[in-house]
Amino acid sequence: MSLQLYNTLTRKKERFEPIDPTNVRMYACGPTVYSYIHIGNGRMLVVFDLLFRVLRNAYGAGHVTYARNITDVDDKINARAAEEGVSIAKVTERTTRQFHADAADLVCLPPTIEPRATGHIDEMKALCETLVAKGHAYVAADHVLFSVPSMPDYGRLSNRSVEEMEAGARVDVAPYKRSPMDFVLWKPSKSGEPAWASPCGIVGAGRPGWHIECSAMAGKHLGNVFDIHGGGIDLVFPHHENELAQSRCAHGTHVMANVWMHNGFLEAEAGEKMSKSLGNFITVRELLDQTPGEAGRLALLSSHYRQPLPWTERLVQESRRTLDLWYELAADADDHGEVAPDVIDALEDDLNTPRAIGALHALRGEAAKGNSAARANLKASARLMGFLQSSLEEWKTWRPAGVAIDEVMVDTLITARLDARKRKDFKESDRIRDELAAMGIQLKDAKNKETGEIETSWEVKR
């Protein structure tokens, strides 16, 4: 089948037809670099990385351009720098490194382009100038503000009227606004904040508003109209609604992106949205300190991307056990397998990852029967989705952060336990097993078919 994607703008699933099949262009909103990202952010990263992989598979790796930005000028960054008593640059450099490490450990491919907001100030000022010249923005009290009433179909993306959006939004009431829903494109900088010469004849120095940043970066690198714009569902309003308004009005286009895609929230065990504001989140780094990145990735893809994802420790553990089986069966498979048609069909059906994972389970079942082609196809199919990237040995020897294992001591204790079993001293055998369990070691006994002897393997308890 051909690629079908759900479009938030039209509220239906549509056949994807790129503007230019030789250069498919996608933009996803990246992090504001002031702290570690939480696993809700991680879901967005993994979902759009998977879409990037599917597009590369369909159109060729050299024919897909993926831009994912870094927001490095923001009130939260300023506040964090002041709180720590360090420079803004130090905060953004450190947290950008953290973000890159988290993305890599979740097996996300680097984007084709990673624009930074501070590298596009001139483009933002030019957009402000254009919007003012076209009557879609105005200057008031050293601010440049977008005039929402100047755009008749504002609210089309979020499918709400201006009145509904005003009632549901935390609108900054300011006397210089012509309309309560008007939003900031440029604002004056306070002492100690990042500052640039202001556009539109404003004398003092200032800095951009949040929404104008993505419009400028996407426009510069992907063009006035591009194929896909993505992000979390929380960005539909106001961020994406405002991006769309700015870009359309500045460029005189009917759309900014032909397809808008949004992934759903993660839910904490209590069933509520997981977010920093509610304090019920865990960071990607905390997750990756306790489980391999591929297991976190599989957990994040276990539900359809548009649906809420209930997040539990059990889900992570089950994901790792699933990967244990895939790794064991694909370990010796050759690298010339083909991606299974059922996996492709599922992924091209609006990234239906539950169905794709089901297809991988079916391949696993055939591989377990000794089907070498199924093993090779399992390997190829899982790799398309970002799994089975390590060797079996690397996978089996992964250790949680901070867990120091004295492997010589473990092997010595296992030998002593086997000796106790041979003497039928089961009390001592059980004592040693308990001692190893207290160290975080899980034992697995199996009979050697040739010798009949019991052999024991071990791994860190999950």
C-alpha positions as CSV (number, residue, x, y, z in Angstrom):
1,M,0.0,0.0,0.0
2,S,1.1,3.6,-0.3
3,L,1.9,5.8,2.7
4,Q,-1.2,7.0,4.6
5,L,-0.9,9.7,7.3
6,Y,-3.4,11.3,9.6
7,N,-3.5,15.0,9.0
8,T,-4.4,17.2,12.0
9,L,-5.3,20.0,9.7
10,T,-8.0,18.0,7.8
11,R,-8.8,15.6,10.6
12,K,-8.6,12.6,8.4
13,K,-6.1,10.0,7.2
14,E,-4.8,10.8,3.7
15,R,-2.6,9.4,1.1
16,F,0.8,11.1,1.4
17,E,1.9,12.7,-1.8
18,P,5.2,14.7,-1.4
19,I,5.6,18.0,-3.2
20,D,8.9,16.7,-4.6
21,P,9.6,13.0,-4.3
22,T,13.3,13.7,-4.7
23,N,13.3,15.9,-1.6
24,V,10.7,15.0,0.9
25,R,10.8,17.7,3.6
26,M,9.8,17.3,7.3
27,Y,10.0,19.6,10.3
28,A,9.6,18.6,14.0
29,C,9.8,20.9,17.0
30,G,12.8,20.0,19.0
31,P,13.6,20.8,22.7
32,T,14.0,24.1,24.6
33,V,17.4,23.4,26.1
34,Y,17.2,24.2,29.8
35,S,16.9,20.8,31.4
36,Y,16.8,17.0,30.7
37,I,13.9,16.0,28.4
38,H,11.2,13.8,29.9
39,I,9.9,10.6,28.3
40,G,6.9,12.5,26.8
41,N,9.5,14.4,24.8
42,G,11.2,11.1,24.1
43,R,8.0,9.8,22.6
44,M,7.9,12.7,20.1
45,L,11.6,12.0,19.2
46,V,11.0,8.3,18.6
47,V,7.8,8.8,16.6
48,F,9.3,11.2,14.2
49,D,12.5,9.3,13.9
50,L,10.4,6.3,12.9
51,L,8.6,8.4,10.3
52,F,12.0,9.6,9.0
53,R,13.1,6.0,8.7
54,V,9.9,5.1,6.8
55,L,10.2,8.0,4.5
56,R,13.9,7.1,3.8
57,N,12.9,3.5,3.1
58,A,10.1,4.7,0.7
59,Y,12.0,7.5,-1.2
60,G,15.6,6.8,-0.6
61,A,17.9,8.0,2.2
62,G,19.2,10.9,0.1
63,H,15.8,12.2,-0.8
64,V,14.4,13.0,2.7
65,T,15.3,16.2,4.6
66,Y,14.4,16.2,8.3
67,A,14.8,19.4,10.2
68,R,14.5,19.3,14.0
69,N,15.3,22.6,15.8
70,I,16.9,23.6,19.0
71,T,15.3,26.4,20.9
72,D,18.1,28.2,22.7
73,V,16.5,31.5,23.6
74,D,13.6,31.3,26.0
75,D,12.4,32.5,29.4
76,K,12.9,29.1,30.9
77,I,16.6,29.1,29.8
78,N,17.1,32.6,31.3
79,A,15.5,31.5,34.6
80,R,17.6,28.3,34.8
81,A,20.8,30.3,34.2
82,A,19.9,32.8,36.9
83,E,19.0,30.0,39.3
84,E,22.4,28.3,38.8
85,G,24.3,31.5,38.7
86,V,25.9,30.6,35.3
87,S,25.8,32.0,31.8
88,I,23.0,31.3,29.4
89,A,25.5,29.8,27.0
90,K,26.7,27.3,29.6
91,V,23.1,26.2,30.2
92,T,22.3,25.7,26.6
93,E,25.6,24.0,25.7
94,R,25.2,21.5,28.6
95,T,21.6,20.7,28.0
96,T,22.1,20.4,24.2
97,R,24.8,17.8,24.9
98,Q,22.4,16.0,27.2
99,F,19.7,16.1,24.6
100,H,21.9,14.7,21.9
101,A,23.0,11.8,24.2
102,D,19.4,11.0,25.0
103,A,18.3,11.0,21.4
104,A,21.2,8.8,20.3
105,D,20.5,6.3,23.2
106,L,16.9,6.1,22.0
107,V,18.4,5.0,18.7
108,C,17.2,8.2,16.9
109,L,19.0,9.1,13.6
110,P,20.5,12.5,13.6
111,P,18.2,14.9,11.7
112,T,19.4,16.2,8.3
113,I,19.4,19.7,9.7
114,E,19.4,20.9,13.3
115,P,18.8,24.7,13.2
116,R,19.3,26.8,16.3
117,A,17.0,29.7,17.1
118,T,19.9,32.1,17.9
119,G,21.3,31.4,14.4
120,H,18.2,32.7,12.7
121,I,17.5,36.1,14.3
122,D,17.8,37.9,11.0
123,E,15.2,35.6,9.4
124,M,12.9,36.3,12.4
125,K,13.3,40.0,12.1
126,A,12.6,39.8,8.4
127,L,9.3,38.0,9.1
128,C,8.3,40.6,11.6
129,E,9.0,43.3,9.0
130,T,7.0,41.5,6.3
131,L,4.0,40.9,8.6
132,V,3.8,44.5,9.6
133,A,4.1,45.7,6.0
134,K,1.2,43.3,5.0
135,G,-1.0,44.5,7.9
136,H,-0.9,41.2,9.8
137,A,1.2,42.7,12.7
138,Y,1.8,46.0,14.4
139,V,4.2,47.7,16.8
140,A,3.1,48.7,20.3
141,A,5.1,49.5,23.4
142,D,8.4,48.2,21.8
143,H,6.6,44.9,20.9
144,V,5.8,43.5,17.5
145,L,2.4,41.7,17.8
146,F,0.6,39.4,15.4
147,S,-3.0,40.6,14.7
148,V,-5.2,37.5,15.0
149,P,-8.3,39.3,13.5
150,S,-6.3,39.9,10.4
151,M,-6.5,36.2,9.6
152,P,-10.1,35.1,9.0
153,D,-9.5,31.4,9.4
154,Y,-7.2,31.5,12.4
155,G,-8.0,28.4,14.6
156,R,-8.3,26.1,11.6
157,L,-5.6,23.7,12.8
158,S,-6.9,23.4,16.4
159,N,-10.5,23.4,15.1
160,R,-11.6,26.0,17.6
161,S,-13.1,29.5,17.3
162,V,-11.2,32.5,18.6
163,E,-13.7,32.7,21.4
164,E,-13.0,29.1,22.5
165,M,-9.3,29.6,22.2
166,E,-9.4,32.8,24.2
167,A,-11.5,31.1,27.0
168,G,-9.2,28.1,27.1
169,A,-5.8,29.8,26.9
170,R,-3.7,31.6,29.4
171,V,-3.8,34.9,27.5
172,D,-1.4,37.6,28.4
173,V,-3.6,40.6,29.0
174,A,-1.7,43.8,28.1
175,P,-3.0,47.3,27.5
176,Y,-1.1,47.6,24.2
177,K,-2.8,44.7,22.5
178,R,-5.5,45.5,20.0
179,S,-7.1,42.1,20.6
180,P,-6.7,39.8,23.6
181,M,-5.6,36.9,21.3
182,D,-2.8,38.9,19.6
183,F,0.5,37.3,20.3
184,V,4.1,38.4,20.5
185,L,6.5,38.2,17.6
186,W,9.2,40.4,19.2
187,K,9.6,41.8,22.7
188,P,12.0,44.1,24.5
189,S,14.8,42.4,26.4
190,K,15.3,42.9,30.1
191,S,18.8,43.5,31.7
192,G,20.9,40.4,31.4
193,E,18.7,38.7,28.9
194,P,19.8,37.9,25.3
195,A,19.3,40.9,23.1
196,W,19.5,41.9,19.4
197,A,18.8,45.1,17.5
198,S,15.0,45.2,17.1
199,P,13.1,45.3,13.8
200,C,10.3,47.5,12.6
201,G,11.9,50.8,13.8
202,I,11.9,49.9,17.5
203,V,14.8,51.7,19.1
204,G,15.7,49.4,22.0
205,A,17.1,45.9,21.9
206,G,14.9,42.9,22.1
207,R,14.4,39.2,21.4
208,P,12.0,37.0,19.5
209,G,8.8,35.4,20.8
210,W,8.6,31.6,20.8
211,H,6.4,31.0,17.8
212,I,8.3,33.1,15.3
213,E,11.4,31.0,15.8
214,C,10.0,27.9,14.2
215,S,8.4,29.8,11.3
216,A,11.8,31.3,10.5
217,M,13.8,28.1,10.8
218,A,11.3,26.0,8.9
219,G,11.0,28.6,6.1
220,K,14.7,29.0,5.6
221,H,15.6,25.3,5.5
222,L,12.4,23.7,4.0
223,G,10.7,26.5,2.0
224,N,7.5,28.5,2.4
225,V,5.4,25.3,2.0
226,F,6.8,21.8,2.9
227,D,5.5,18.3,3.3
228,I,5.1,17.4,7.0
229,H,5.2,19.4,10.3
230,G,5.2,17.3,13.5
231,G,5.2,17.6,17.3
232,G,3.4,16.7,20.4
233,I,-0.4,17.2,20.7
234,D,0.2,19.9,23.3
235,L,1.8,22.0,20.6
236,V,-1.3,22.2,18.4
237,F,-2.4,25.4,20.2
238,P,-1.0,27.9,20.6
239,H,2.4,27.1,19.1
240,H,1.5,25.4,15.8
241,E,-1.6,27.5,15.3
242,N,0.6,30.6,15.6
243,E,3.4,29.2,13.5
244,L,0.9,28.4,10.7
245,A,-0.7,31.9,11.0
246,Q,2.7,33.7,10.8
247,S,4.0,31.7,7.9
248,R,0.9,31.8,5.8
249,C,0.4,35.5,6.2
250,A,4.0,36.3,5.6
251,H,4.4,34.2,2.5
252,G,0.9,34.5,1.1
253,T,0.4,30.7,1.0
254,H,-2.7,28.6,1.7
255,V,-0.8,26.2,4.0
256,M,2.6,26.1,5.8
257,A,2.9,22.3,5.7
258,N,0.6,20.0,3.7
259,V,0.4,17.4,6.6
260,W,0.4,18.2,10.3
261,M,1.1,15.2,12.6
262,H,0.9,15.1,16.4
263,N,1.7,12.4,18.9
264,G,-0.5,11.8,22.0
265,F,0.5,12.3,25.6
266,L,2.1,9.8,28.0
267,E,0.0,9.0,31.0
268,A,1.3,8.4,34.5
269,E,0.1,5.3,36.3
270,A,-2.7,7.4,37.9
271,G,-4.0,8.0,34.4
272,E,-3.2,11.6,34.3
273,K,-1.1,13.4,31.6
274,M,2.6,13.1,32.3
275,S,4.3,16.5,32.4
276,K,6.9,18.7,34.1
277,S,4.2,21.0,35.4
278,L,2.4,18.2,37.2
279,G,5.7,16.8,38.6
280,N,4.7,13.2,37.6
281,F,7.3,12.7,34.9
282,I,10.6,10.8,34.6
283,T,13.4,12.0,32.4
284,V,14.7,10.0,29.4
285,R,18.0,9.9,31.2
286,E,16.5,8.3,34.3
287,L,14.8,5.7,32.0
288,L,18.0,5.0,30.1
289,D,20.0,4.6,33.3
290,Q,17.8,1.6,34.2
291,T,17.1,0.0,30.8
292,P,18.7,-0.2,27.3
293,G,17.6,2.5,24.9
294,E,16.1,0.0,22.5
295,A,13.8,-1.2,25.3
296,G,12.7,2.4,26.0
297,R,12.2,2.9,22.3
298,L,10.0,-0.2,22.0
299,A,7.9,0.8,25.0
300,L,7.4,4.3,23.5
301,L,6.2,2.7,20.2
302,S,4.0,0.0,21.8
303,S,0.8,2.1,21.3
304,H,-0.3,3.9,18.2
305,Y,1.4,7.3,18.2
306,R,-1.9,9.3,18.2
307,Q,-3.2,7.5,21.2
308,P,-2.4,8.2,24.9
309,L,0.3,5.8,26.1
310,P,-0.1,4.5,29.7
311,W,3.4,4.4,31.0
312,T,4.4,1.6,33.5
313,E,7.5,-0.1,34.7
314,R,5.9,-3.4,33.5
315,L,5.7,-2.0,30.0
316,V,9.4,-1.3,30.0
317,Q,10.2,-4.8,31.4
318,E,8.0,-6.5,28.8
319,S,9.7,-4.5,26.0
320,R,13.1,-5.7,27.2
321,R,12.0,-9.3,27.3
322,T,10.6,-9.0,23.8
323,L,13.9,-7.7,22.6
324,D,15.7,-10.5,24.4
325,L,13.8,-13.0,22.2
326,W,14.4,-11.0,19.0
327,Y,18.1,-10.7,19.7
328,E,18.5,-14.4,20.4
329,L,16.8,-15.4,17.2
330,A,18.4,-12.9,14.9
331,A,21.9,-13.1,16.4
332,D,23.4,-15.4,13.7
333,A,21.1,-14.3,10.9
334,D,22.7,-12.9,7.7
335,D,22.3,-9.3,6.8
336,H,20.6,-9.9,3.5
337,G,17.0,-10.3,4.8
338,E,14.1,-8.3,3.5
339,V,11.8,-6.1,5.5
340,A,8.6,-8.1,5.8
341,P,5.6,-6.8,3.7
342,D,3.4,-7.0,6.7
343,V,5.7,-4.6,8.6
344,I,5.9,-2.2,5.7
345,D,2.1,-2.2,5.3
346,A,1.6,-1.5,9.0
347,L,4.1,1.3,9.1
348,E,2.7,2.9,5.9
349,D,-0.8,2.8,7.6
350,D,-0.2,6.0,9.6
351,L,2.7,4.4,11.6
352,N,0.6,1.6,13.0
353,T,3.3,0.4,15.3
354,P,1.2,-2.1,17.3
355,R,0.4,-3.9,14.0
356,A,4.1,-3.7,13.0
357,I,5.2,-5.2,16.3
358,G,2.7,-7.9,15.9
359,A,4.2,-8.7,12.5
360,L,7.6,-8.9,14.1
361,H,6.2,-11.3,16.7
362,A,4.9,-13.5,13.8
363,L,8.4,-13.5,12.2
364,R,9.9,-14.4,15.6
365,G,7.5,-17.4,15.7
366,E,8.7,-18.6,12.3
367,A,12.3,-18.0,13.2
368,A,11.9,-20.1,16.4
369,K,11.0,-23.0,14.2
370,G,14.4,-22.8,12.5
371,N,13.3,-20.8,9.5
372,S,16.6,-19.0,8.5
373,A,14.8,-16.7,6.0
374,A,12.4,-15.6,8.8
375,R,15.4,-14.9,11.1
376,A,17.0,-12.7,8.5
377,N,13.8,-11.0,7.7
378,L,13.2,-10.4,11.5
379,K,16.6,-8.8,11.7
380,A,16.0,-6.5,8.7
381,S,12.4,-5.6,9.7
382,A,13.4,-4.8,13.3
383,R,16.4,-2.7,12.1
384,L,14.1,-0.6,10.0
385,M,12.3,0.3,13.1
386,G,15.5,1.1,15.0
387,F,15.9,-2.2,16.9
388,L,18.6,-4.9,16.9
389,Q,21.3,-2.3,16.4
390,S,23.8,-4.0,18.8
391,S,25.4,-7.4,18.8
392,L,23.9,-10.1,21.0
393,E,26.9,-9.9,23.3
394,E,26.5,-6.2,23.8
395,W,22.8,-6.6,24.4
396,K,23.3,-9.3,27.0
397,T,26.1,-7.5,28.9
398,W,24.2,-4.2,29.2
399,R,24.3,-3.0,32.8
400,P,22.2,-0.2,34.5
401,A,24.1,2.9,35.4
402,G,25.9,2.7,38.7
403,V,25.8,-1.0,38.9
404,A,29.3,-2.4,39.3
405,I,29.4,-6.1,38.8
406,D,32.4,-8.2,40.0
407,E,32.2,-10.8,37.4
408,V,34.9,-13.0,38.9
409,M,33.0,-13.1,42.2
410,V,29.8,-13.9,40.4
411,D,31.4,-16.8,38.5
412,T,33.0,-18.1,41.8
413,L,29.7,-18.0,43.6
414,I,27.9,-19.8,40.6
415,T,30.6,-22.5,40.7
416,A,30.1,-22.9,44.4
417,R,26.4,-23.2,44.0
418,L,26.7,-25.9,41.3
419,D,29.1,-27.8,43.6
420,A,26.5,-27.6,46.4
421,R,23.8,-28.9,44.1
422,K,26.0,-31.9,43.1
423,R,26.4,-32.6,46.9
424,K,22.6,-32.3,47.2
425,D,23.3,-29.5,49.7
426,F,20.2,-27.5,48.5
427,K,20.2,-25.3,51.5
428,E,23.6,-23.9,50.6
429,S,22.6,-23.8,46.9
430,D,19.6,-21.7,47.8
431,R,21.7,-19.4,50.1
432,I,24.1,-18.7,47.3
433,R,21.2,-18.0,44.9
434,D,19.8,-15.5,47.4
435,E,23.2,-13.9,47.8
436,L,23.5,-13.4,44.1
437,A,19.9,-12.1,43.9
438,A,20.8,-9.5,46.6
439,M,23.6,-8.4,44.3
440,G,21.1,-7.9,41.4
441,I,22.1,-11.1,39.6
442,Q,19.4,-13.4,38.1
443,L,20.4,-17.0,37.4
444,K,19.2,-19.2,34.6
445,D,19.8,-23.0,34.8
446,A,19.7,-25.2,31.7
447,K,20.7,-28.8,31.0
448,N,23.5,-29.3,28.4
449,K,21.9,-31.7,25.9
450,E,25.3,-33.4,25.1
451,T,26.7,-33.8,28.6
452,G,23.6,-33.8,30.7
453,E,25.3,-31.3,33.1
454,I,23.4,-28.3,34.5
455,E,24.9,-25.1,33.2
456,T,24.1,-21.7,34.6
457,S,24.0,-18.3,32.9
458,W,23.4,-15.0,34.6
459,E,22.3,-11.5,33.9
460,V,21.6,-8.3,35.9
461,K,18.0,-8.5,37.4
462,R,15.6,-6.2,35.6
